[in-house]
């Protein structure tokens, strides 16, 4: 009875002791858990070294598995640029580095990249298995960029490349390109004497164009903004969820609230896109003449999964990939090119001279919803060699990504005198290859003329014969939209320079510093005056 009705003081003391005991128990449990993980990693590393002791593996700095992983949680890919540059001087063109829980082999040589991606493409074309976030975002690797090398990937890529992105299909979207151009020119002309932050307009224009290509041309501005909101939110939130990929099984438990947040963002995207997919399927039943990306997905059957059709969730992942991948890469590449044309007025003047020699004097920009009265067409762009050189120089000097998406080797392979084990993750230093002084004189300067001399006139951006730069990757996993990207960049640069003279804000120099978002972007977005060349 004495303990059945304790005093309030004894309750507090007892509760405190119980709390301390529980806390101590939890700490002991976590200590045992972490100690076990550390021991497992150390033993795994030891046995791996023992098993591979007779093999010459790519060199790199020693990294304690747990500590090395934690350190990289606080670093970005720009830290990686600096780290790899120093390591290459010490270890050579093939380096092993621990990033998070994985060891990644970096290839920093153009010739070795060509051997791997082009000459030995089948071995280097796989992707690592899906991590925690990719299982949700890309429907467990059911999209073109992350699918494992095999029948599903071939089907999805062939469908995208032949049905939507093939050059013979480009004319199908000419009206959409012109409509988006009109919107872009109208928005720029409204600023008059005020400087304009160009990337906002470029991003909206490219997003609107790719939405039309994906879902058809029946969408209004409100629908486009709704799609942009959910997809942009999901895309820009992804770094917040990277912690879920750090020991995925553990991450899902420890960061379960963050996992719920990711699932909610994905559901928000599905709630917007699935009704559009269903509406598009119904429209096609009524003999709608326009062919959109969604139309090509409905008849696909996955050969290695019992020839089943795609689920609506997998269609959402493919549509999300189509719109997001093309929007940021192209709009930011467009900003980088325009930034250099503002920074170097003589290059802009030379480009304008070429454009006007083919198109004549420019008309005033449109200020209403009517389509532009004149515009450089796709076939006009093909007649402009200096324009092509400007675009290529922009991609060389400012590639959309400093690295490609990670590759995985399907079997043990020798490269550059080292053995790459089966299942090894491999990446390539894209930016450094495009800045190689052995190929490019004064590589950090912006000089389009370099593509008009020295045998560069017919430059092969795919790197099929030799890799000199690889802004779209190379080999079997090269970006399937590289041809369309070049078309869009040439088309919009030509029209922007034909309609407007672009000048820097008074007293301001164009800052070409970089930062990393989804792609490599300008640290300080370009602001410039866009003055109509014809005042009408």
ABEGO torsion letter per residue (X at the ends): XAAABBBAAAAAAAAAAAAAAAAAAAAAAAAAAAAAAAAAAAAAAAAAAAAAAABBBBBEBBBBAAAAAAAAAABBAAAAAAAAAAAAAAAEABBBBBBEABBBBBBABAAAAAAAAAAAAAAAABBBBBBAAAAAAAGGGBBAAABBBEAAAAAAAAAAAAAAABAAAAAAAAAAAAAAAAAAAAAAAAAEABBBBAAAAAAAAAAAAAAAAAAEAABBAAAAAAAAAAAAAAAAAAAAAAAAABGAAAAAAAAAAAAAAAAAAAAAAAAAAAAAAAAAAAAAAAGBABBBAAAAAAABBBAAAGGBBBBAAAAAAAAAAAAAAAAAAAAAAAAAAAAAAAABAAAAAAAAAAAAAAAEBBBBBBABABBBABBBBAAAAAABAAAAAAAAAAAAABBABABBBBBBBABBBBBGGBBBBBGBBBBBBAAAAAABAAABBGAABBBAAAAABGGAAABBAAGAABBABBAAEBEAABBAAAAAAAAAAAAAAAAAAAABBBBBBBGBBBBABBBBBABBBBABBBBBBBBBABAX
